[in-house]
Amino acid sequence: MASIIVMSGAQKGDYYPLGRRTNVVGRDEGAPIQILDEHISRKHMQIRFDPDKKQYRALDMKSKHGVFINGGKIHDETLLADDDQIHIGQTDLLFTEKDFTDRESALSHFKKVGERMRATIIE
């Protein structure tokens, strides 16, 4: 399975197992993945599992501020890859193909990815 890890904002460190269902990400209290960020629409983005291809895909649900994956704005349903960074509102999310048994293992993965993304300073 796959997971979403919140990388920034008030909910930094939260993680959500995706399972094989369609997940809606938004600030609506009925959203399976609720992100409390005033710049996120009530139903901002959808993450869908394609059982035939065994892939996850993201779709902008006509949000006001858009969905960005690895810095690029998406316009159509977009394939997600391991360690993709998703930016919605003022919140960054990490998509990972890994499934975690608890919050601590999700945070450990998040820290490892963060170390890989940190720039090296050469003096």
N, C-alpha and C positions, 0 to 999 in steps of 0.2 A: 504494500500500500504506500501511500504518499502522505505528506503533511505540509502544513503551512506554519511557519514560525514568524511571529511579529518581531521585527528587527528595530523598530523605533516607535516613539510615541508613548502614551500613557500605559499601553498594554505590552510594552517591550518584554519579550521572554515568554509570552503566551504561545501555546502551540495547539494546532487543531488537526487531528487525523482526518483525512479526507474520505477514506473508504472508497466504495465504488459507486456512491450516489452522486447526484448533482448537488453542489453546494453553492449557496448564494452568500456573497460577502457584502456587507453593508452595515449601516448604523441602525437599521430597524431592529427592534427587540425580538422580532420573529425570525431574523436571519440566522441560519445555522452557524455562521461565522460573523459575529457582531463585533465591529470595530468602532469604538467611540471616538470619532474624529469629525468635527463640524464640516470638513471639506469632502466628506464621503457621503454619497447619496444613500438613501434608505436601502435601495437595492442597486449596488454599484457594479458588481462583477459576478459572473458565474464561473465556477470551475466544474467541468464535466469530465467524467471518465468514459472513454470509448472502449467498451468491452471487446470489440472485434480486434482493434489494434493495440489494446492494452496501453493506452496513452491518456494523459490528462490534457485538457484544452481550456483556455481562458477566453471569456467573452465579456466585452464591455456591455453593460445593460443600459445603454444610452445615458450614462452618468454625465453630470455637468462638467467635471474636471478631467475625465478620461482615465484610462488605465495604461500604464507604461511598464513594459517588460524589458529589463536590461537597458533602460534609457530610451527606448523607442515606443512611441504611442501606437497602440494596436487599434485596428479598424474592423477587423474580422475575427472570427474564432481563431485563436492562435495556439499552436502546440507548445506545451510547457516541457522544459528539460530540467534535469537535476541541477539544483543550486541557482535557478533563475531568480532574479530579484524583481519583485513586482512593486510598483509605486502607485498608490491610490491616495487621493487627498494629500495629507501630509504624513502618511504612514508608509513605511517600507516593510514588505513581507518577503520571506524567503520560501520558495517552493523547493521541496526536496522529495525525492522518490523514496526516501527512507520512512519507516514507521517506527515510532518510539513507544517504549513501555511506560515512560513517565516523563515529567517535566525536566528532571535533571539530565536525562540522556538527550532530550531535545536541545537544551541549553548548551550542552557540551558540543553538539554538532554545530550549533550556531556560532560558538566561539571559534571553532576550527575554521569554519568558512570565513569568518571575519578576519582571522589571521592571514589567510591566503589572499584576501582582497586588500589588505593594508599595503600601501606603497612603501618601497624600500628607499630610505634616504641615503644618498651617497655624498659624502663630504670631501 
